[in-house]
Amino acid sequence: MAASMASQAAARGLRTATTKHILLDKVKHTWLSPKRWLNLQEYQSKKLMQESGVAVQRFYVADTASEALEAAKRLNAKEIVLKAQILAGGRGKGVFDSGLKGGVHLTKDPAVVGELANKMLGFNLTTKQTPKGGVKVKTVMVAEALDISRETYFAILMDRSCNGPVMVGSPQGGMDIEEVAARTPELIFKEVIDIYEGVRDDQALHMAANLGFKGPLQRQAADQIKRLYDLFLKVDATQVEVNPLGETPEGQVVCFDAKINFDDNAEFRQKAVFAMDDMTESDLTEMEAAKWDLKYIGLDGNIACFVNGAGLAMATCDIIDLHGGKPANFLDLGGGVKERQVYEAFKLLTADPKVEAILVNIFGGIVNCAIIANGITKACRELELKVPLVVRLEGTNVHEAKRILNESGLPITAADDLDDAAKKAVAAIRK
């Protein structure tokens, strides 16, 4: 996610950090990271790159300390890097509950790899991006450590302003690309890719030159750029970001670290890729919501939001904050709603112990408000709702929906509009 934000910022030559994936600027609370539909570990991304002929470090994957030791011996490298495989960033500065500091270690001794792996595998690693208790490490990557004489940045991503893919690069890699875009925007280079022609030889060479590769290295880098575009197409990626795309003292161009984002709509033809999805670190509530086609992100407030449409959900969170409340979640019900979805959504909301009130805000265009109303009354009865419920409905079949709610005999507070609903939800908590 962070990778996507960074490269898109660079693509547009922004002077400041992008806010594309920040739900609301005005709501000041701790957001939990939204679940990505496809979560790949670092070694899985490297494997995809390797299969497309992209130059990466030699590596092995191990599930036990003895396997890690054997892998280190098999590499027969001058120096070895051992990396804990979790989806969260900040591994290098993380801490294990075994007492080991750091999820990334360099050593020249294979025996040390075994000892370190023994303190990583089966233990929780806590970083700035993990939950408080950390994430259990089940796999480590044992790779050849290569010296890097120069680091560059390269990405291919979909850019709506260009109606297709673009290449973005900078001779300053190995750092936050947004900082580069802010400080030295002239060092961000962009090339639009024609979807019929693909990456032309002259384009690849020009980008390689802009990245600072010279002589034979320019040809090597251009070849890697074309291979990365082949990978981009092959796996239906929305982004392939390499940071750094490095140059070694021996004259090699190597992709040292990569992040790949995929098009969810391509799952039907990318079954092998999506089968690698690692769900073990995903938020359980978000996973349960996804089963019912609900988009859910937990927040740290106490007013649960039940809304259809991402824009309306953001506006609902915003206006709750405006009136002095704090939203407990972002929940987008979507378009083709069924009663069961409404019921399951209420189950998720009421299971959160922080929730002290629920605000339902539905604008029924495609959505039939009567279906929402029936789902609400069923959920209230069967789940024995114990917190205040404020409902604002507008749109298709709204009169029938209001009749259902009014005749239910349930303690439901009706609201005339969004502003009224937010005020009532906040007031319900303060009583």
C-alpha positions in Angstrom: 0.0 0.0 0.0 2.7 2.4 1.0 4.6 1.4 -2.1 1.6 2.3 -4.3 1.2 5.7 -2.7 4.9 6.5 -3.2 5.2 5.6 -6.8 2.0 7.3 -7.8 3.2 10.4 -6.1 6.4 10.2 -8.1 4.4 9.6 -11.3 2.6 12.8 -10.9 5.7 14.7 -9.8 4.1 15.8 -6.6 5.8 18.2 -4.3 4.1 16.8 -1.3 3.0 13.3 -0.2 0.0 11.8 -1.9 -3.2 11.3 0.1 -4.9 8.9 -2.3 -5.2 6.1 0.2 -5.8 8.2 3.2 -9.5 8.0 3.9 -9.9 11.3 5.7 -7.5 14.2 6.5 -9.7 15.7 9.2 -10.4 12.7 11.3 -7.5 12.5 13.8 -7.2 9.0 15.0 -5.2 5.9 14.4 -6.2 4.1 11.3 -5.6 0.3 10.9 -4.1 -0.7 7.6 -6.8 -1.9 5.2 -6.3 -5.5 4.0 -4.8 -5.9 0.6 -6.8 -8.4 -1.5 -3.5 -10.1 -2.4 -0.7 -10.4 0.1 2.6 -11.8 -1.1 5.7 -12.3 1.0 9.0 -10.9 -0.3 10.3 -14.3 -1.4 7.1 -14.8 -3.5 7.6 -11.6 -5.3 11.2 -12.5 -6.0 10.1 -15.9 -7.3 7.7 -14.3 -9.8 10.5 -11.9 -10.9 13.0 -14.8 -11.2 10.5 -16.7 -13.4 10.3 -13.7 -15.8 14.1 -13.5 -16.2 14.5 -10.5 -13.9 17.9 -10.5 -12.1 17.5 -11.0 -8.4 19.8 -12.3 -5.6 20.1 -16.1 -5.3 17.9 -17.1 -2.4 16.3 -20.0 -0.6 13.3 -20.2 1.7 13.4 -22.1 5.0 10.7 -23.1 7.6 13.1 -24.5 10.2 16.5 -23.5 11.6 18.2 -26.6 10.1 16.7 -25.8 6.7 18.1 -22.3 7.0 21.5 -23.6 7.9 21.5 -26.0 4.9 20.4 -23.2 2.6 23.2 -20.9 3.8 25.8 -23.7 3.1 24.2 -24.3 -0.4 24.5 -20.6 -1.3 28.3 -20.7 -0.8 28.2 -16.9 -0.8 30.8 -14.5 0.6 28.1 -12.9 2.7 24.5 -14.0 3.5 21.4 -12.0 4.4 18.7 -13.7 6.6 15.3 -12.0 6.4 12.2 -12.8 8.5 9.2 -13.2 6.1 6.2 -11.1 7.3 4.1 -8.7 5.4 4.7 -5.7 7.6 7.5 -3.2 6.9 10.2 -2.1 9.3 11.5 -5.6 9.8 15.2 -4.5 10.2 14.3 -2.5 13.3 11.8 -4.9 14.7 12.1 -7.0 17.9 11.3 -10.6 18.5 9.8 -11.9 21.7 12.7 -14.3 21.8 14.9 -11.3 22.6 16.5 -11.1 19.2 16.7 -7.6 17.7 16.1 -7.1 14.0 14.3 -9.2 11.4 17.1 -8.7 8.9 20.7 -9.9 9.6 24.0 -10.1 7.6 26.6 -12.7 8.3 29.5 -14.5 6.6 29.1 -17.7 8.7 26.4 -20.2 7.7 26.3 -21.5 11.3 25.2 -18.1 12.5 22.3 -18.2 10.0 21.1 -21.4 11.8 21.4 -19.8 15.2 19.6 -16.6 14.1 16.8 -18.6 12.4 16.3 -20.5 15.6 15.5 -17.2 17.3 13.2 -16.0 14.5 11.1 -19.0 13.5 8.1 -19.6 15.8 8.6 -16.2 17.5 6.6 -13.0 17.1 8.3 -10.1 15.4 7.0 -6.6 16.4 7.7 -3.7 14.0 6.1 -0.2 13.6 3.6 -1.7 11.2 2.5 -4.9 13.1 -0.2 -5.2 15.7 1.0 -4.6 19.3 1.8 -8.3 20.0 3.7 -8.7 16.7 3.4 -11.3 14.0 4.6 -14.9 14.2 7.4 -15.7 11.8 6.9 -19.0 10.0 9.3 -18.6 7.2 12.7 -17.0 6.6 14.5 -16.1 3.4 18.2 -17.0 3.1 19.8 -14.9 0.3 23.1 -14.0 -1.1 24.2 -10.6 0.1 25.5 -8.5 -2.7 27.4 -5.2 -2.5 25.6 -2.2 -4.1 27.7 0.5 -5.6 24.7 2.6 -6.7 21.0 2.5 -6.0 18.2 3.7 -8.3 14.4 3.6 -8.2 12.2 2.1 -10.9 8.4 1.4 -11.1 5.8 0.5 -13.7 2.2 1.4 -12.7 -1.2 2.2 -14.1 -1.7 5.9 -14.4 -5.3 7.0 -15.0 -4.2 10.4 -16.3 -2.4 8.6 -19.1 -5.1 5.9 -19.6 -2.5 3.1 -19.2 0.9 2.1 -17.8 3.8 4.4 -17.2 7.4 3.9 -16.2 8.7 6.0 -13.4 12.3 6.2 -12.4 14.9 8.1 -10.5 18.7 7.9 -10.1 18.1 8.3 -6.4 16.9 5.0 -5.1 17.0 3.1 -1.8 15.0 5.9 -0.1 11.5 7.2 0.2 10.6 8.2 -3.4 8.2 10.8 -2.1 11.1 12.6 -0.4 13.0 12.6 -3.7 9.9 14.0 -5.5 9.5 16.7 -2.9 13.2 17.8 -2.7 14.4 17.3 -6.3 11.4 16.8 -8.6 13.7 17.2 -11.6 15.2 13.7 -10.7 11.9 12.0 -11.3 11.6 10.7 -14.8 8.4 9.4 -16.5 7.7 7.5 -19.7 4.3 6.7 -21.0 4.0 3.1 -22.4 1.9 2.5 -25.5 -0.2 -0.5 -24.7 0.0 -1.7 -28.3 3.8 -1.3 -28.8 4.9 -2.1 -25.2 8.2 -0.7 -24.0 10.3 0.2 -27.0 14.0 -0.4 -27.0 14.7 3.3 -27.3 12.4 4.0 -24.3 14.1 1.4 -22.2 17.5 2.8 -23.1 16.4 6.3 -22.4 15.0 5.4 -19.0 18.2 3.5 -18.2 20.3 6.5 -19.1 18.1 8.8 -16.9 18.7 6.3 -14.0 22.4 6.9 -14.5 23.4 3.6 -16.0 26.3 4.0 -18.5 28.1 1.8 -21.1 27.3 -1.9 -20.9 25.2 -1.3 -17.7 22.8 0.9 -19.7 22.0 -2.1 -21.9 21.7 -4.4 -18.9 19.3 -2.0 -17.2 17.2 -1.5 -20.3 16.9 -5.3 -20.6 15.7 -5.5 -17.0 13.2 -2.7 -17.6 11.7 -4.7 -20.5 11.6 -7.9 -18.5 9.8 -6.1 -15.7 7.2 -4.8 -18.1 6.8 -8.4 -19.4 6.2 -9.4 -15.8 3.7 -6.5 -15.3 1.6 -7.8 -18.2 2.1 -11.5 -17.4 0.6 -11.3 -13.8 -1.9 -8.5 -14.5 -0.1 -6.2 -12.1 -1.3 -2.7 -11.4 2.2 -1.8 -10.1 5.7 -3.3 -10.1 8.0 -1.2 -7.9 11.8 -1.9 -7.6 13.6 0.0 -4.9 16.5 -0.3 -5.2 17.3 -1.3 -8.8 21.0 -1.5 -8.0 24.4 -1.7 -9.6 27.0 -4.0 -8.1 30.8 -3.4 -8.1 31.0 -6.5 -10.4 29.0 -4.8 -13.1 25.6 -6.4 -12.5 22.2 -4.7 -12.5 20.0 -6.4 -9.9 16.5 -5.9 -8.6 17.2 -6.0 -4.8 13.7 -5.4 -3.5 10.3 -5.3 -5.2 6.7 -4.8 -4.4 3.9 -6.0 -6.7 0.3 -5.0 -6.7 -2.2 -7.0 -8.6 -5.6 -6.3 -10.3 -8.2 -8.1 -8.2 -10.4 -8.4 -11.3 -7.8 -10.7 -12.9 -8.1 -13.4 -10.2 -10.0 -15.7 -12.6 -7.0 -15.9 -14.9 -4.2 -15.6 -12.3 -5.2 -18.5 -10.1 -1.6 -19.6 -9.5 -0.6 -16.1 -8.3 -3.7 -15.6 -6.1 -3.2 -19.1 -4.6 0.0 -17.7 -3.0 -2.1 -15.1 -1.1 -1.0 -15.1 2.6 -4.0 -14.5 4.7 -2.4 -15.4 8.0 -1.6 -11.8 8.9 -4.8 -10.2 7.7 -7.2 -8.7 10.2 -9.8 -11.3 11.1 -12.7 -8.8 11.1 -11.8 -7.6 7.6 -11.5 -11.2 6.4 -15.0 -12.0 7.7 -16.4 -8.8 6.1 -14.8 -9.8 2.8 -16.8 -13.1 2.8 -20.0 -11.0 2.6 -18.6 -8.5 0.0 -18.3 -5.8 2.7 -15.4 -3.4 2.8 -14.5 -2.9 6.4 -11.6 -1.1 8.1 -11.5 -0.9 11.9 -10.8 2.5 13.5 -10.3 3.5 17.1 -13.6 5.5 17.7 -16.8 4.4 19.3 -19.5 5.2 16.7 -20.0 2.4 14.2 -20.8 3.4 10.6 -23.0 1.4 8.3 -23.0 3.0 4.9 -23.3 2.2 1.1 -20.6 3.6 -1.1 -17.0 4.6 -0.2 -17.5 8.3 -0.7 -20.6 8.4 1.5 -18.7 6.3 4.1 -15.9 8.8 4.2 -18.3 11.7 4.4 -20.1 10.0 7.3 -16.8 9.5 9.2 -16.0 13.1 8.5 -19.2 14.6 9.8 -19.2 12.4 12.9 -15.8 13.9 13.6 -17.1 17.4 12.9 -19.7 17.0 15.6 -17.2 15.8 18.2 -17.5 12.0 17.7 -15.1 9.4 16.6 -16.0 6.7 14.0 -15.3 3.1 15.1 -15.0 1.8 11.5 -15.2 2.4 7.8 -17.8 0.0 6.4 -19.0 0.2 2.8 -22.0 -2.0 2.0 -21.7 -1.6 -1.7 -24.5 -1.8 -4.3 -26.3 -5.1 -4.8 -27.3 -5.5 -1.1 -29.1 -8.5 0.4 -30.7 -8.8 3.8 -28.1 -11.4 4.9 -25.3 -8.8 4.2 -27.1 -6.3 6.4 -27.4 -8.9 9.2 -23.7 -9.9 8.9 -22.6 -6.3 8.9 -24.5 -5.7 12.1 -22.8 -8.8 13.6 -19.4 -7.3 12.8 -20.2 -3.9 14.2 -21.7 -5.2 17.5 -18.8 -7.6 18.0 -16.5 -4.6 18.5 -16.4 -3.8 22.2 -15.5 -0.2 21.5 -18.8 0.5 19.8 -21.3 2.6 21.9 -23.6 3.6 19.0 -24.4 2.7 15.4 -25.1 5.2 12.6 -26.8 3.8 9.5 -26.5 6.2 6.5 -28.0 4.8 3.3 -28.6 6.6 0.0 -30.5 4.1 -2.1 -29.9 4.5 -5.8 -29.3 0.9 -6.7 -29.8 -0.1 -3.1 -33.4 -0.9 -2.1 -34.0 0.8 1.3 -36.7 -1.7 2.2 -34.1 -4.5 2.0 -31.9 -2.5 4.4 -34.8 -1.9 6.8 -35.7 -5.6 6.9 -32.1 -6.5 7.5 -31.8 -4.0 10.3 -35.0 -5.1 12.1 -33.9 -8.8 11.9 -30.4 -8.0 13.2 -31.7 -5.9 16.0 -34.0 -8.7 17.2 -31.7 -11.6 16.7 -28.6 -10.0 18.0 -30.4 -8.2 20.8 -28.9 -4.9 20.0 -27.9 -3.0 23.2 -26.4 0.2 21.9 -28.3 3.2 20.4 -29.1 3.0 16.7 -29.6 6.0 14.5 -30.9 5.5 10.9 -30.9 7.8 8.0 -32.4 6.4 4.8 -33.0 8.1 1.5 -33.7 6.9 -2.0 -35.3 3.9 -3.6 -38.4 2.5 -1.7 -37.6 4.8 1.2 -41.3 5.2 2.3 -41.7 1.4 2.6 -38.4 1.2 4.5 -39.5 3.9 7.0 -42.8 2.1 7.5 -40.9 -1.2 8.3 -38.8 0.6 10.9 -41.6 2.6 12.4 -43.8 -0.5 12.9 -41.0 -2.7 14.2 -41.4 -1.5 17.8 -37.6 -1.3 18.1 -35.8 1.6 19.7 -34.5 3.1 16.5 -33.8 6.8 16.2 -34.7 8.2 12.8 -32.7 11.0 11.2 -33.8 13.5 8.5 -30.4 13.9 6.9 -26.7 13.1 7.4 -26.0 16.1 9.6 -29.0 15.3 11.8 -27.9 11.6 12.0 -24.4 12.5 13.1 -25.6 14.9 15.8 -28.0 12.3 17.1 -25.3 9.5 17.2 -22.9 11.7 19.0 -25.6 12.9 21.5 -26.6 9.2 22.1 -23.2 8.5 23.5 -23.0 11.6 25.7 -26.3 10.7 27.5 
